[in-house]
């Protein structure tokens, strides 16, 4: 893996775009980067994988803000945590490696009846990890499959594995990953907006710190619900 770290200026030159575009992408959570002090840094290998992901159509096209448009106006409800995530979807992980973490999270999803074939789900998640690591830094990873398979996913869902000790998940900042979200969706209409929303929710490291300090899954869920509420302060009045 090419572990060279690039500055905003170097990355802008590499991508042949202006620095403002790079800042927009990383601020929106579309481009993998990590803030060291007041400066952004980018691992070239992850940027190359991100470019490959763009060509495969599995990440948001840059300069586009993901939006879910449904004729019945139910977009907001579909994107709320409660639509696909419950306290029972949260587990304190025993696994210590990337592969065993994936297996433990897939076992949770299968045990909850969210996926039909655990072996398929493990393989699909690892396939995506081989294209581009899902750990975005700040102790958080957002796992998902490379391709949608509506026959295997019973309904859209999110599960969360938590490890206070942390696990090496090839994060951009080189630090352990503590919160590992897994998205299971049938179609891309939910996939990209959910990734965008989660990136916004965890742009501030305080959200990760609060989730790790929570004593149990119910408390973790409450922390995430509060982060979501602050992200969309008018949600309770409009939903």
HELIX and SHEET records of a PDB file:
HELIX    1   1 UNK A    8  UNK A   15  1                                   8    
HELIX    2   2 UNK A   19  UNK A   27  1                                   9    
HELIX    3   3 UNK A   44  UNK A   56  1                                  13    
HELIX    4   4 UNK A   75  UNK A   78  1                                   4    
HELIX    5   5 UNK A   81  UNK A   83  5                                   3    
HELIX    6   6 UNK A   87  UNK A   89  5                                   3    
HELIX    7   7 UNK A   98  UNK A  111  1                                  14    
HELIX    8   8 UNK A  118  UNK A  131  1                                  14    
HELIX    9   9 UNK A  188  UNK A  201  1                                  14    
HELIX   10  10 UNK A  205  UNK A  213  1                                   9    
HELIX   11  11 UNK A  217  UNK A  231  1                                  15    
HELIX   12  12 UNK A  235  UNK A  238  1                                   4    
SHEET    1   A 3 UNK A   5  UNK A   6  0                                        
SHEET    2   A 3 UNK A  39  UNK A  43 -1                                        
SHEET    3   A 3 UNK A  34  UNK A  36 -1                                        
SHEET    1   B 5 UNK A  90  UNK A  92  0                                        
SHEET    2   B 5 UNK A 157  UNK A 167  1                                        
SHEET    3   B 5 UNK A 177  UNK A 184 -1                                        
SHEET    4   B 5 UNK A 140  UNK A 143  1                                        
SHEET    5   B 5 UNK A 135  UNK A 137 -1                                        
END                                                                             
